[in-house]
Amino acid sequence: MATYKPSTFNFSSLKDFCWPVDSRDAFFNPEANNLYLKVFEGVAYDCTPPLNMTASPDADLFKNSPVHHRYADTHEAGEVFIATLGKARIATPYAFIFNQSGVLFNDSYHNQSMLPMPIERMEHFIKVDLQMSIKDEAFSVPANTVRFDWPPKQIEEPCILLASPWCEGYHHWILETLPRLWALDEFEELRNLPVVIPAWAKQYHLDSLKAFGIDDDRILKFDGGTWDFERLYVPSFLAPGGHSERQITWVRERLRKAFGITPESTKERRLYVSRRDAVSRRLDNE
């Protein structure tokens, strides 16, 4: 039976922690670990805010949502990368990524600005209130201590991490988690490795993975405990910190290919997807 070990942690990005490399050969050097390879540049898009943001009495609630919406004229997503970590650790049901020295990587969920959201929801696992400083900016997090299951489960085979905060949810799975399989498109060296997903995955998680060529025998179901990996490949989200045309196009084209759908450009019919019977997140004036 597992016992529990509290451990303090600090923060870093994978880009700051790892050695940068600029080629596939360097990245897949079997003698090297803790490497970072940028694959695609970050992107930015001009945006148009909702039309009634200045007139609606509810606009302030919308603008001050805890989710980091961007109402400026530009929406940005960071560079797309892949990292390889030696002696990597994932822990807590959110599959936060650590190293053996207690560094929690911001890239566990998008980036530095997005990570506080899942951390704030981990009160059962994270203790002691503290002001933490990330580089030159400080933000309040509910804790600096995480409860690890002990001893960790040892995973000797190289694996690819897909699990991340909220990936059991449909939106997060479709737009954040599945697109991490971009790394298999780019690197044939990864195409036969196991992928790590939450143990509480639903059938649609497994069905979508199978449609994308990931059979059950390549799936490792992470139980929310503490797992240590000899080598862990961490592909970034396809739109770190936001959304991008690259991300949406990847999902659309892969789903069409998986289910044999051929788009027809002559169609003029439009479909409206209603949330009228939804339990939550309904439109008041639909």
Long-range contacts (C-beta under 8 A, 24 or more apart in sequence): 2-149, 2-150, 2-151, 2-225, 3-149, 3-150, 4-147, 4-148, 4-149, 4-150, 5-147, 5-148, 5-150, 6-127, 6-145, 6-146, 6-147, 6-148, 7-102, 7-145, 7-146, 7-148, 8-102, 8-144, 8-145, 9-98, 9-102, 9-103, 9-104, 9-144, 9-145, 9-146, 10-102, 10-103, 10-104, 10-132, 11-103, 11-104, 11-105, 11-106, 11-112, 11-115, 11-132, 11-134, 12-103, 12-104, 12-105, 12-106, 13-105, 13-106, 13-107, 13-111, 13-112, 14-81, 14-83, 14-85, 14-105, 14-106, 14-107, 14-234, 15-81, 17-99, 17-103, 17-105, 18-83, 18-84, 18-85, 24-187, 24-189, 27-82, 27-84, 28-187, 28-189, 33-84, 33-85, 33-86, 33-87, 33-231, 34-83, 34-84, 34-85, 34-86, 35-83, 35-84, 36-81, 36-82, 36-83, 37-81, 37-82, 37-83, 38-79, 38-80, 38-81, 39-79, 39-80, 39-81, 39-82, 39-186, 40-79, 40-80, 40-246, 41-79, 41-80, 42-76, 42-77, 42-78, 42-79, 42-80, 42-240, 43-76, 43-77, 43-239, 43-244, 43-245, 43-246, 44-74, 44-75, 44-76, 44-77, 45-74, 45-75, 45-76, 45-244, 45-245, 46-73, 46-74, 47-71, 47-72, 47-73, 47-74, 47-75, 66-117, 67-117, 68-113, 68-114, 68-117, 70-242, 75-242, 75-243, 76-241, 76-242, 77-239, 77-240, 77-241, 77-242, 77-243, 77-244, 77-247, 78-111, 78-236, 78-240, 78-241, 78-242, 79-236, 79-240, 80-182, 80-236, 80-237, 80-238, 80-239, 80-240, 80-246, 81-235, 81-236, 82-183, 82-186, 82-187, 82-233, 82-234, 82-235, 82-236, 83-107, 83-233, 83-234, 83-236, 84-231, 84-232, 84-233, 84-234, 85-229, 85-231, 85-232, 85-234, 86-230, 86-231, 87-228, 87-229, 87-230, 88-228, 88-229, 88-231, 88-232, 88-234, 89-152, 89-226, 89-227, 89-228, 89-229, 90-161, 90-163, 90-196, 90-222, 90-226, 90-227, 90-229, 90-232, 91-146, 91-148, 91-149, 91-225, 91-226, 91-227, 92-122, 92-125, 92-126, 92-146, 92-147, 92-224, 93-125, 93-198, 93-224, 94-118, 94-122, 94-164, 94-165, 94-166, 95-161, 95-163, 95-164, 95-165, 95-196, 95-198, 95-222, 95-224, 96-146, 97-161, 97-232, 97-234, 98-146, 100-228, 104-146, 105-234, 106-134, 107-234, 107-236, 107-240, 108-164, 108-165, 109-164, 109-165, 110-237, 110-240, 110-241, 111-240, 111-241, 112-137, 113-241, 114-241, 116-141, 117-165, 118-165, 118-166, 119-143, 122-146, 148-226, 149-225, 149-226, 150-226, 152-225, 152-226, 152-227, 152-228, 153-225, 153-226, 153-227, 153-228, 154-227, 154-228, 155-220, 155-227, 155-228, 155-229, 155-230, 156-230, 157-193, 157-194, 157-230, 158-193, 158-229, 158-230, 158-231, 158-232, 158-233, 159-193, 159-194, 159-195, 159-196, 159-220, 159-229, 159-231, 159-232, 159-233, 160-184, 160-190, 160-193, 160-194, 160-195, 160-196, 160-232, 160-233, 160-235, 161-195, 161-196, 161-232, 161-233, 161-234, 161-235, 162-195, 162-196, 162-197, 163-196, 163-197, 163-198, 163-222, 167-197, 167-198, 168-198, 168-200, 168-201, 168-202, 168-205, 170-204, 173-204, 173-205, 173-208, 174-208, 174-251, 175-243, 175-247, 175-248, 175-251, 176-237, 178-208, 178-209, 178-212, 178-251, 178-254, 179-237, 179-238, 179-239, 179-247, 179-250, 179-251, 180-235, 180-236, 180-237, 180-238, 181-212, 181-214, 181-235, 181-254, 182-235, 182-238, 182-250, 183-233, 183-235, 184-213, 190-233, 192-218, 193-218, 193-233, 194-218, 194-219, 194-220, 195-219, 195-220, 196-220, 196-222, 196-227, 197-221, 197-222, 198-222, 198-224, 199-223, 199-224, 211-255, 211-258, 211-259, 212-254, 212-258
